[in-house]
Amino acid sequence: MDIGIFSLNTEYTMPADELAREAEARGLESLWLPEHTHIPAVREGMHESQLQRMDSTIRATPEDTSALPEGELPREFFHMADPFIGLAAAAAVTKTLKLGTAISIVTQHDPIVQAKQIASLDHISNGRFIFGIGAGWLKEEMLNHGTPPKRRWKVLTENIEAMKQIWTQEEASYHGEFVNFDRIISYPKPLTKPHPPILLGCMKSAVGLQRVVDLCDGWLPEAEILSDMAPATADLHERARADGRDPGSIPISFICVDAPDKDKLERCQAAGVVRTVVRVPTEGRDVILPFLDEYAVIAEKLA
């Protein structure tokens, strides 16, 4: 099993290019960056007291350790940089490190623009890009992009189907409810054929696993489902076979939002996942470099 790292990619932690260099130097497999285009200042269910406390918290300096109001988002969510720019910078200073989104909220992108963006990144990285995707969960963020929250999975499906057409056809057309275009030509095509691997970030519901089979090249759940992996994997493989796909063509990767110890990583490996992606602290080099050293040793033992 490979070990990758996941950074919340803020302006007050190690930049993505520096982090990528250090990860590759230690033999770690991949770097993954998340995406939120923004966080709406007012969200459903928030109370005035929460809003006032949040306002002071998100304006705090990085050194401020004030706790967020109960139930509020971590302050890192308000500070995420663009993942594609970060990964392009990482690609420029590395040679073997794989580079992924964990996850890109494709429902908030124009698929024609994103198809070119991803194909370009795949070229810059010499075929090292992995496209982790999701439909999003923050209602107001979706609405600001014009995506109806209750239709987000339909939007995701159409965006991915349309991008596959753009990546693989000389002249691409797509006609759906949310995506509609006729006879376009877009280059470059991805270096990876037919396109970079697409991994769906979702939990273990029957609907989610079916979307993995229908649309994707892999599954990217959070490691909190580890205790239920056997039935979830069996369900995924049964759905793959029913669709005429080899279950081995749909590898499973884990995202670990905590700092797992060697025992937990060994259990991930025993569950059959091909990689576990570990979140690095949202800190500076003095904290992150020892963290990378620790997981490099574990990764070598698990290889």
HELIX and SHEET records of a PDB file:
HELIX    1   1 ALA A   16  ALA A   25  1                                  10    
HELIX    2   2 GLU A   48  ILE A   58  1                                  11    
HELIX    3   3 ARG A   75  PHE A   78  5                                   4    
HELIX    4   4 PRO A   83  ALA A   92  1                                  10    
HELIX    5   5 VAL A  106  GLN A  108  5                                   3    
HELIX    6   6 PRO A  111  ILE A  124  1                                  14    
HELIX    7   7 LYS A  139  ASN A  144  1                                   6    
HELIX    8   8 PRO A  149  ARG A  151  5                                   3    
HELIX    9   9 ARG A  152  THR A  168  1                                  17    
HELIX   10  10 ALA A  206  LEU A  215  1                                  10    
HELIX   11  11 ALA A  223  ASP A  228  5                                   6    
HELIX   12  12 MET A  229  ALA A  242  1                                  14    
HELIX   13  13 PRO A  247  SER A  249  5                                   3    
HELIX   14  14 LYS A  262  ALA A  270  1                                   9    
HELIX   15  15 ARG A  285  LEU A  302  1                                  18    
SHEET    1   A 7 SER A 104  ILE A 105  0                                        
SHEET    2   A 7 PHE A 129  GLY A 134  1                                        
SHEET    3   A 7 LYS A  98  THR A 101  1                                        
SHEET    4   A 7 SER A  30  LEU A  33  1                                        
SHEET    5   A 7 ASP A   2  PHE A   6  1                                        
SHEET    6   A 7 ARG A 275  ARG A 279  1                                        
SHEET    7   A 7 SER A 253  CYS A 256  1                                        
SHEET    1   B 4 SER A 104  ILE A 105  0                                        
SHEET    2   B 4 PHE A 129  GLY A 134  1                                        
SHEET    3   B 4 ILE A 198  LEU A 200  1                                        
SHEET    4   B 4 GLY A 218  TRP A 219  1                                        
SHEET    1   C 2 ALA A 172  HIS A 175  0                                        
SHEET    2   C 2 ASN A 180  ILE A 184 -1                                        
END                                                                             
